[in-house]
Amino acid sequence: MYKDEIIAEVWRNREAYVAQHQRDLKKIVADLRRRQQEHPSKVVDRRRQKRQ
């Protein structure tokens, strides 16, 4: 079976991130919200775009 190194790296990073938060979804969401507040200009809000 073919192994894609980029996908494997993404999975390793994801696994490390969830392990850092004890696999607790509430902790993960809280961390993502905190990060979003720290860098609000880097977040894309597509809700404000007009639909054509």
C-alpha distance matrix in Angstrom:
0.0 3.8 6.4 9.8 12.6 15.2 13.8 13.3 16.9 18.2 17.0 18.6 21.7 21.9 21.7 24.4 26.6 26.7 27.2 30.1 31.7 31.2 28.9 32.1 31.8 35.5 35.2 32.2 34.2 37.3 35.6 34.2 37.7 39.3 37.1 38.0 41.6 41.4 40.0 41.3 41.4 37.7 36.9 36.6 38.7 37.9 40.5 43.2 42.0 43.9 42.1 42.9
3.8 0.0 3.8 6.5 9.5 12.0 11.2 11.2 14.5 15.9 15.5 17.1 19.9 20.5 20.8 23.2 25.2 25.8 26.6 29.1 30.8 30.8 28.6 31.7 31.2 34.8 34.3 31.1 33.0 36.0 34.0 32.5 36.0 37.4 35.0 35.8 39.5 39.1 37.5 38.8 38.7 34.9 34.3 34.1 36.4 35.7 38.4 41.0 39.6 41.6 40.0 40.8
6.4 3.8 0.0 3.8 6.2 8.9 8.2 7.6 10.8 12.6 12.1 13.5 16.3 17.1 17.4 19.6 21.7 22.5 23.2 25.6 27.5 27.6 25.6 28.8 28.5 32.0 31.2 28.0 30.1 32.9 30.8 29.4 33.0 34.2 31.7 32.8 36.4 35.9 34.4 36.0 35.9 32.2 31.7 31.8 34.2 33.9 36.7 39.2 38.1 40.4 39.1 40.2
9.8 6.5 3.8 0.0 3.8 5.5 5.5 6.2 8.7 10.2 10.8 12.4 14.4 15.5 16.6 18.5 20.2 21.4 22.5 24.5 26.4 27.0 25.0 27.9 27.3 30.6 29.7 26.4 28.2 31.0 28.7 27.0 30.5 31.8 29.1 29.9 33.6 32.9 31.3 32.8 32.6 28.8 28.5 28.5 31.1 30.8 33.7 36.1 34.9 37.3 36.2 37.2
12.6 9.5 6.2 3.8 0.0 3.8 5.5 4.9 6.1 8.6 9.8 10.4 12.2 14.1 15.1 16.4 18.3 20.0 20.8 22.4 24.7 25.5 24.0 27.0 26.7 29.8 28.5 25.2 27.3 29.7 27.1 25.7 29.3 30.1 27.3 28.5 32.0 31.0 29.5 31.4 31.2 27.4 27.5 28.0 30.9 31.0 34.0 36.3 35.3 38.0 37.2 38.4
15.2 12.0 8.9 5.5 3.8 0.0 3.8 5.4 5.1 6.3 8.7 9.9 10.6 12.3 14.2 15.4 16.6 18.6 20.0 21.2 23.2 24.5 22.8 25.5 24.7 27.7 26.4 22.9 24.7 27.1 24.5 22.8 26.3 27.2 24.2 25.2 28.8 27.9 26.1 27.9 27.6 23.8 23.8 24.3 27.1 27.3 30.4 32.6 31.6 34.4 33.7 35.0
13.8 11.2 8.2 5.5 5.5 3.8 0.0 3.8 5.4 5.0 6.2 8.6 9.9 10.5 12.2 14.2 15.3 16.6 18.2 19.9 21.5 22.5 20.4 23.1 22.2 25.4 24.5 21.0 22.8 25.6 23.3 21.6 25.1 26.4 23.8 24.6 28.3 27.9 26.3 27.8 27.9 24.1 23.6 23.9 26.4 26.4 29.2 31.7 30.9 33.5 32.6 34.1
13.3 11.2 7.6 6.2 4.9 5.4 3.8 0.0 3.8 5.5 5.1 6.2 8.7 9.8 10.5 12.3 14.2 15.5 16.4 18.3 20.3 20.9 19.2 22.3 22.1 25.3 24.1 21.0 23.3 25.8 23.4 22.3 26.0 26.9 24.5 25.9 29.4 28.7 27.6 29.4 29.8 26.1 25.7 26.4 28.9 29.3 32.0 34.5 34.0 36.8 36.0 37.6
16.9 14.5 10.8 8.7 6.1 5.1 5.4 3.8 0.0 3.8 5.4 5.0 6.1 8.5 9.8 10.5 12.3 14.3 15.2 16.5 18.8 19.9 18.7 21.6 21.4 24.3 22.7 19.5 21.8 24.0 21.2 20.2 23.9 24.5 21.8 23.4 26.8 25.8 24.7 26.8 27.1 23.4 23.4 24.6 27.3 28.0 30.9 33.2 32.8 35.8 35.4 37.2
18.2 15.9 12.6 10.2 8.6 6.3 5.0 5.5 3.8 0.0 3.8 5.5 5.1 6.1 8.6 9.9 10.5 12.4 14.1 15.3 17.0 18.4 16.7 19.3 18.6 21.4 20.1 16.7 18.7 21.1 18.6 17.1 20.8 21.8 19.2 20.4 24.0 23.4 22.2 24.0 24.4 20.8 20.4 21.3 23.9 24.5 27.3 29.7 29.4 32.4 32.0 34.0
17.0 15.5 12.1 10.8 9.8 8.7 6.2 5.1 5.4 3.8 0.0 3.8 5.4 5.0 6.0 8.5 9.8 10.6 12.0 14.1 15.6 16.3 14.3 17.3 17.0 20.2 19.1 16.0 18.3 20.9 18.8 17.8 21.5 22.6 20.5 22.0 25.4 25.1 24.4 26.1 27.0 23.4 22.6 23.6 25.8 26.4 28.8 31.5 31.5 34.4 33.8 35.8
18.6 17.1 13.5 12.4 10.4 9.9 8.6 6.2 5.0 5.5 3.8 0.0 3.8 5.5 5.1 6.2 8.6 10.1 10.5 12.2 14.6 15.2 14.1 17.4 17.7 20.7 19.0 16.2 19.1 21.1 18.6 18.2 22.0 22.5 20.5 22.5 25.7 24.9 24.5 26.7 27.7 24.2 23.9 25.4 27.7 28.8 31.2 33.7 33.9 37.0 36.7 38.8
21.7 19.9 16.3 14.4 12.2 10.6 9.9 8.7 6.1 5.1 5.4 3.8 0.0 3.8 5.4 5.1 6.2 8.8 9.9 10.6 12.8 14.4 13.5 16.2 16.2 18.8 16.8 13.8 16.5 18.3 15.5 14.9 18.7 19.1 16.8 18.9 22.0 21.1 20.8 23.0 24.1 20.7 20.5 22.2 24.7 26.1 28.5 30.9 31.2 34.5 34.5 36.8
21.9 20.5 17.1 15.5 14.1 12.3 10.5 9.8 8.5 6.1 5.0 5.5 3.8 0.0 3.8 5.5 5.1 6.3 8.5 9.9 11.1 12.5 10.7 13.3 12.9 15.8 14.4 11.2 13.8 16.1 13.8 13.1 16.9 17.8 16.1 17.8 21.1 20.8 20.6 22.4 23.7 20.5 19.6 21.1 23.1 24.3 26.4 29.1 29.6 32.8 32.6 35.1
21.7 20.8 17.4 16.6 15.1 14.2 12.2 10.5 9.8 8.6 6.0 5.1 5.4 3.8 0.0 3.8 5.5 5.4 6.0 8.5 10.1 10.4 9.0 12.3 13.0 16.1 14.5 12.0 15.2 17.3 15.3 15.4 19.1 19.7 18.4 20.6 23.5 23.3 23.5 25.4 27.0 23.9 23.0 24.7 26.5 27.8 29.6 32.5 33.1 36.2 36.0 38.5
24.4 23.2 19.6 18.5 16.4 15.4 14.2 12.3 10.5 9.9 8.5 6.2 5.1 5.5 3.8 0.0 3.8 5.6 5.1 6.1 8.9 9.9 9.9 12.8 14.0 16.4 14.0 11.9 15.3 16.6 14.0 14.7 18.4 18.4 17.0 19.6 22.3 21.5 22.0 24.4 26.1 23.1 22.7 24.9 26.9 28.6 30.6 33.1 34.0 37.3 37.4 40.0
26.6 25.2 21.7 20.2 18.3 16.6 15.3 14.2 12.3 10.5 9.8 8.6 6.2 5.1 5.5 3.8 0.0 3.8 5.4 5.1 6.8 9.0 8.6 10.7 11.2 13.3 10.9 8.4 11.7 13.0 10.4 10.9 14.6 14.7 13.4 16.0 18.7 18.2 18.8 21.0 22.9 20.1 19.4 21.7 23.6 25.5 27.3 29.8 30.9 34.2 34.5 37.3
26.7 25.8 22.5 21.4 20.0 18.6 16.6 15.5 14.3 12.4 10.6 10.1 8.8 6.3 5.4 5.6 3.8 0.0 3.8 5.3 5.2 6.3 5.0 7.5 8.3 11.0 9.1 7.1 10.6 12.4 10.7 11.6 15.0 15.6 15.1 17.4 19.9 20.1 20.9 22.7 24.9 22.3 21.0 23.1 24.4 26.1 27.5 30.3 31.5 34.7 34.8 37.7
27.2 26.6 23.2 22.5 20.8 20.0 18.2 16.4 15.2 14.1 12.0 10.5 9.9 8.5 6.0 5.1 5.4 3.8 0.0 3.8 5.3 4.9 5.6 8.7 10.8 13.1 10.8 9.9 13.6 14.7 13.0 14.6 17.8 17.8 17.5 20.2 22.4 22.2 23.4 25.5 27.8 25.2 24.3 26.5 28.0 29.8 31.2 34.0 35.2 38.5 38.6 41.5
30.1 29.1 25.6 24.5 22.4 21.2 19.9 18.3 16.5 15.3 14.1 12.2 10.6 9.9 8.5 6.1 5.1 5.3 3.8 0.0 3.8 5.7 7.6 9.4 11.4 12.7 9.6 9.0 12.7 12.9 10.6 12.8 15.8 15.2 14.9 18.0 19.9 19.3 20.9 23.2 25.6 23.3 22.7 25.4 27.0 29.2 30.6 33.1 34.6 37.9 38.5 41.4
31.7 30.8 27.5 26.4 24.7 23.2 21.5 20.3 18.8 17.0 15.6 14.6 12.8 11.1 10.1 8.9 6.8 5.2 5.3 3.8 0.0 3.8 5.4 5.9 8.1 9.0 6.0 6.1 9.8 10.0 8.7 11.2 13.8 13.6 14.1 16.9 18.5 18.7 20.4 22.3 25.1 23.0 21.9 24.5 25.5 27.7 28.7 31.4 33.1 36.4 36.9 40.0
31.2 30.8 27.6 27.0 25.5 24.5 22.5 20.9 19.9 18.4 16.3 15.2 14.4 12.5 10.4 9.9 9.0 6.3 4.9 5.7 3.8 0.0 3.8 5.3 8.7 10.2 8.1 8.9 12.4 12.9 12.2 14.6 17.1 17.1 17.9 20.5 22.1 22.4 24.2 25.9 28.7 26.6 25.4 27.7 28.6 30.6 31.4 34.2 35.9 39.1 39.3 42.4
28.9 28.6 25.6 25.0 24.0 22.8 20.4 19.2 18.7 16.7 14.3 14.1 13.5 10.7 9.0 9.9 8.6 5.0 5.6 7.6 5.4 3.8 0.0 3.8 6.3 9.0 8.1 7.8 11.0 12.6 12.3 13.8 16.4 17.3 17.9 19.9 22.0 22.7 24.1 25.4 28.1 25.8 24.1 26.0 26.7 28.3 29.1 32.2 33.7 36.7 36.6 39.7
32.1 31.7 28.8 27.9 27.0 25.5 23.1 22.3 21.6 19.3 17.3 17.4 16.2 13.3 12.3 12.8 10.7 7.5 8.7 9.4 5.9 5.3 3.8 0.0 3.8 5.5 5.4 6.4 8.8 10.0 10.8 12.5 14.4 15.5 16.8 18.6 20.3 21.4 23.1 24.1 27.1 25.2 23.2 25.2 25.5 27.2 27.6 30.6 32.5 35.4 35.5 38.8
31.8 31.2 28.5 27.3 26.7 24.7 22.2 22.1 21.4 18.6 17.0 17.7 16.2 12.9 13.0 14.0 11.2 8.3 10.8 11.4 8.1 8.7 6.3 3.8 0.0 3.8 5.4 5.0 6.1 8.5 9.8 10.5 12.2 14.1 15.2 16.4 18.3 20.0 21.2 21.7 24.7 22.8 20.5 22.1 22.1 23.7 23.9 27.1 28.9 31.7 31.8 35.1
35.5 34.8 32.0 30.6 29.8 27.7 25.4 25.3 24.3 21.4 20.2 20.7 18.8 15.8 16.1 16.4 13.3 11.0 13.1 12.7 9.0 10.2 9.0 5.5 3.8 0.0 3.8 5.5 5.2 6.1 8.6 10.0 10.5 12.2 14.2 15.3 16.5 18.5 20.2 20.5 23.8 22.5 20.2 22.0 21.8 23.7 23.6 26.5 28.7 31.6 32.1 35.5
35.2 34.3 31.2 29.7 28.5 26.4 24.5 24.1 22.7 20.1 19.1 19.0 16.8 14.4 14.5 14.0 10.9 9.1 10.8 9.6 6.0 8.1 8.1 5.4 5.4 3.8 0.0 3.8 5.5 5.0 6.1 8.6 9.9 10.4 12.3 14.2 15.3 16.6 18.6 19.6 22.9 21.4 19.7 22.1 22.3 24.7 25.0 27.6 29.8 32.9 33.6 37.0
32.2 31.1 28.0 26.4 25.2 22.9 21.0 21.0 19.5 16.7 16.0 16.2 13.8 11.2 12.0 11.9 8.4 7.1 9.9 9.0 6.1 8.9 7.8 6.4 5.0 5.5 3.8 0.0 3.8 5.4 5.1 6.2 8.6 9.8 10.6 12.3 14.3 15.5 16.8 17.8 20.7 18.8 17.0 19.3 19.9 22.0 22.7 25.5 27.3 30.5 31.0 34.3
34.2 33.0 30.1 28.2 27.3 24.7 22.8 23.3 21.8 18.7 18.3 19.1 16.5 13.8 15.2 15.3 11.7 10.6 13.6 12.7 9.8 12.4 11.0 8.8 6.1 5.2 5.5 3.8 0.0 3.8 5.4 5.1 6.1 8.5 9.8 10.4 12.3 14.3 15.5 15.7 18.8 17.3 15.0 17.0 17.0 19.2 19.5 22.3 24.4 27.5 28.1 31.5
37.3 36.0 32.9 31.0 29.7 27.1 25.6 25.8 24.0 21.1 20.9 21.1 18.3 16.1 17.3 16.6 13.0 12.4 14.7 12.9 10.0 12.9 12.6 10.0 8.5 6.1 5.0 5.4 3.8 0.0 3.8 5.5 5.1 6.1 8.6 9.8 10.6 12.5 14.5 15.0 18.5 17.6 15.7 18.2 18.2 20.9 21.1 23.4 25.9 29.1 30.2 33.7
35.6 34.0 30.8 28.7 27.1 24.5 23.3 23.4 21.2 18.6 18.8 18.6 15.5 13.8 15.3 14.0 10.4 10.7 13.0 10.6 8.7 12.2 12.3 10.8 9.8 8.6 6.1 5.1 5.4 3.8 0.0 3.8 5.4 5.0 6.2 8.6 9.9 10.6 12.6 14.0 17.1 15.7 14.5 17.4 18.3 21.1 21.9 24.0 26.2 29.6 30.8 34.1
34.2 32.5 29.4 27.0 25.7 22.8 21.6 22.3 20.2 17.1 17.8 18.2 14.9 13.1 15.4 14.7 10.9 11.6 14.6 12.8 11.2 14.6 13.8 12.5 10.5 10.0 8.6 6.2 5.1 5.5 3.8 0.0 3.8 5.4 5.1 6.1 8.7 9.9 10.7 11.6 14.5 12.8 11.2 13.8 14.8 17.5 18.5 20.7 22.6 26.1 27.2 30.4
37.7 36.0 33.0 30.5 29.3 26.3 25.1 26.0 23.9 20.8 21.5 22.0 18.7 16.9 19.1 18.4 14.6 15.0 17.8 15.8 13.8 17.1 16.4 14.4 12.2 10.5 9.9 8.6 6.1 5.1 5.4 3.8 0.0 3.8 5.4 5.0 6.3 8.7 10.0 10.0 13.5 12.7 10.8 13.4 13.6 16.6 17.0 19.0 21.4 24.8 26.3 29.7
39.3 37.4 34.2 31.8 30.1 27.2 26.4 26.9 24.5 21.8 22.6 22.5 19.1 17.8 19.7 18.4 14.7 15.6 17.8 15.2 13.6 17.1 17.3 15.5 14.1 12.2 10.4 9.8 8.5 6.1 5.0 5.4 3.8 0.0 3.8 5.4 5.2 6.4 8.9 10.0 13.5 13.1 12.2 15.4 16.1 19.4 20.0 21.5 24.0 27.5 29.2 32.6
37.1 35.0 31.7 29.1 27.3 24.2 23.8 24.5 21.8 19.2 20.5 20.5 16.8 16.1 18.4 17.0 13.4 15.1 17.5 14.9 14.1 17.9 17.9 16.8 15.2 14.2 12.3 10.6 9.8 8.6 6.2 5.1 5.4 3.8 0.0 3.8 5.4 5.1 6.4 8.4 11.3 10.2 9.9 13.4 14.9 18.2 19.5 20.8 22.9 26.5 28.2 31.4
38.0 35.8 32.8 29.9 28.5 25.2 24.6 25.9 23.4 20.4 22.0 22.5 18.9 17.8 20.6 19.6 16.0 17.4 20.2 18.0 16.9 20.5 19.9 18.6 16.4 15.3 14.2 12.3 10.4 9.8 8.6 6.1 5.0 5.4 3.8 0.0 3.8 5.4 5.3 5.5 8.7 8.0 6.8 10.2 11.3 14.7 15.9 17.1 19.3 22.9 24.7 28.0
41.6 39.5 36.4 33.6 32.0 28.8 28.3 29.4 26.8 24.0 25.4 25.7 22.0 21.1 23.5 22.3 18.7 19.9 22.4 19.9 18.5 22.1 22.0 20.3 18.3 16.5 15.3 14.3 12.3 10.6 9.9 8.7 6.3 5.2 5.4 3.8 0.0 3.8 5.5 5.4 9.1 9.8 9.2 12.6 13.1 16.8 17.4 18.1 20.7 24.3 26.5 29.8
41.4 39.1 35.9 32.9 31.0 27.9 27.9 28.7 25.8 23.4 25.1 24.9 21.1 20.8 23.3 21.5 18.2 20.1 22.2 19.3 18.7 22.4 22.7 21.4 20.0 18.5 16.6 15.5 14.3 12.5 10.6 9.9 8.7 6.4 5.1 5.4 3.8 0.0 3.8 6.2 8.9 9.4 10.2 13.9 15.3 19.0 20.2 20.6 22.9 26.6 28.8 31.9
40.0 37.5 34.4 31.3 29.5 26.1 26.3 27.6 24.7 22.2 24.4 24.5 20.8 20.6 23.5 22.0 18.8 20.9 23.4 20.9 20.4 24.2 24.1 23.1 21.2 20.2 18.6 16.8 15.5 14.5 12.6 10.7 10.0 8.9 6.4 5.3 5.5 3.8 0.0 3.8 5.6 5.7 7.2 10.9 12.9 16.4 18.1 18.3 20.2 23.9 26.2 29.1
41.3 38.8 36.0 32.8 31.4 27.9 27.8 29.4 26.8 24.0 26.1 26.7 23.0 22.4 25.4 24.4 21.0 22.7 25.5 23.2 22.3 25.9 25.4 24.1 21.7 20.5 19.6 17.8 15.7 15.0 14.0 11.6 10.0 10.0 8.4 5.5 5.4 6.2 3.8 0.0 3.8 5.5 5.6 8.7 9.9 13.6 14.9 14.8 17.0 20.6 23.1 26.1
41.4 38.7 35.9 32.6 31.2 27.6 27.9 29.8 27.1 24.4 27.0 27.7 24.1 23.7 27.0 26.1 22.9 24.9 27.8 25.6 25.1 28.7 28.1 27.1 24.7 23.8 22.9 20.7 18.8 18.5 17.1 14.5 13.5 13.5 11.3 8.7 9.1 8.9 5.6 3.8 0.0 3.8 5.6 7.9 9.9 13.2 15.1 14.4 15.9 19.5 22.1 24.8
37.7 34.9 32.2 28.8 27.4 23.8 24.1 26.1 23.4 20.8 23.4 24.2 20.7 20.5 23.9 23.1 20.1 22.3 25.2 23.3 23.0 26.6 25.8 25.2 22.8 22.5 21.4 18.8 17.3 17.6 15.7 12.8 12.7 13.1 10.2 8.0 9.8 9.4 5.7 5.5 3.8 0.0 3.8 6.6 9.6 12.6 15.1 15.1 16.1 19.9 21.9 24.5
36.9 34.3 31.7 28.5 27.5 23.8 23.6 25.7 23.4 20.4 22.6 23.9 20.5 19.6 23.0 22.7 19.4 21.0 24.3 22.7 21.9 25.4 24.1 23.2 20.5 20.2 19.7 17.0 15.0 15.7 14.5 11.2 10.8 12.2 9.9 6.8 9.2 10.2 7.2 5.6 5.6 3.8 0.0 3.8 6.4 9.5 11.8 12.5 13.8 17.5 19.4 22.2
36.6 34.1 31.8 28.5 28.0 24.3 23.9 26.4 24.6 21.3 23.6 25.4 22.2 21.1 24.7 24.9 21.7 23.1 26.5 25.4 24.5 27.7 26.0 25.2 22.1 22.0 22.1 19.3 17.0 18.2 17.4 13.8 13.4 15.4 13.4 10.2 12.6 13.9 10.9 8.7 7.9 6.6 3.8 0.0 3.8 6.1 9.0 9.6 10.3 14.0 15.7 18.5
38.7 36.4 34.2 31.1 30.9 27.1 26.4 28.9 27.3 23.9 25.8 27.7 24.7 23.1 26.5 26.9 23.6 24.4 28.0 27.0 25.5 28.6 26.7 25.5 22.1 21.8 22.3 19.9 17.0 18.2 18.3 14.8 13.6 16.1 14.9 11.3 13.1 15.3 12.9 9.9 9.9 9.6 6.4 3.8 0.0 3.8 5.5 6.4 8.0 11.7 13.5 16.8
37.9 35.7 33.9 30.8 31.0 27.3 26.4 29.3 28.0 24.5 26.4 28.8 26.1 24.3 27.8 28.6 25.5 26.1 29.8 29.2 27.7 30.6 28.3 27.2 23.7 23.7 24.7 22.0 19.2 20.9 21.1 17.5 16.6 19.4 18.2 14.7 16.8 19.0 16.4 13.6 13.2 12.6 9.5 6.1 3.8 0.0 3.8 5.4 5.4 8.8 10.0 13.3
40.5 38.4 36.7 33.7 34.0 30.4 29.2 32.0 30.9 27.3 28.8 31.2 28.5 26.4 29.6 30.6 27.3 27.5 31.2 30.6 28.7 31.4 29.1 27.6 23.9 23.6 25.0 22.7 19.5 21.1 21.9 18.5 17.0 20.0 19.5 15.9 17.4 20.2 18.1 14.9 15.1 15.1 11.8 9.0 5.5 3.8 0.0 3.8 5.6 8.1 9.5 13.2
43.2 41.0 39.2 36.1 36.3 32.6 31.7 34.5 33.2 29.7 31.5 33.7 30.9 29.1 32.5 33.1 29.8 30.3 34.0 33.1 31.4 34.2 32.2 30.6 27.1 26.5 27.6 25.5 22.3 23.4 24.0 20.7 19.0 21.5 20.8 17.1 18.1 20.6 18.3 14.8 14.4 15.1 12.5 9.6 6.4 5.4 3.8 0.0 3.8 6.4 9.2 12.6
42.0 39.6 38.1 34.9 35.3 31.6 30.9 34.0 32.8 29.4 31.5 33.9 31.2 29.6 33.1 34.0 30.9 31.5 35.2 34.6 33.1 35.9 33.7 32.5 28.9 28.7 29.8 27.3 24.4 25.9 26.2 22.6 21.4 24.0 22.9 19.3 20.7 22.9 20.2 17.0 15.9 16.1 13.8 10.3 8.0 5.4 5.6 3.8 0.0 3.8 6.4 9.3
43.9 41.6 40.4 37.3 38.0 34.4 33.5 36.8 35.8 32.4 34.4 37.0 34.5 32.8 36.2 37.3 34.2 34.7 38.5 37.9 36.4 39.1 36.7 35.4 31.7 31.6 32.9 30.5 27.5 29.1 29.6 26.1 24.8 27.5 26.5 22.9 24.3 26.6 23.9 20.6 19.5 19.9 17.5 14.0 11.7 8.8 8.1 6.4 3.8 0.0 3.8 6.4
42.1 40.0 39.1 36.2 37.2 33.7 32.6 36.0 35.4 32.0 33.8 36.7 34.5 32.6 36.0 37.4 34.5 34.8 38.6 38.5 36.9 39.3 36.6 35.5 31.8 32.1 33.6 31.0 28.1 30.2 30.8 27.2 26.3 29.2 28.2 24.7 26.5 28.8 26.2 23.1 22.1 21.9 19.4 15.7 13.5 10.0 9.5 9.2 6.4 3.8 0.0 3.8
42.9 40.8 40.2 37.2 38.4 35.0 34.1 37.6 37.2 34.0 35.8 38.8 36.8 35.1 38.5 40.0 37.3 37.7 41.5 41.4 40.0 42.4 39.7 38.8 35.1 35.5 37.0 34.3 31.5 33.7 34.1 30.4 29.7 32.6 31.4 28.0 29.8 31.9 29.1 26.1 24.8 24.5 22.2 18.5 16.8 13.3 13.2 12.6 9.3 6.4 3.8 0.0
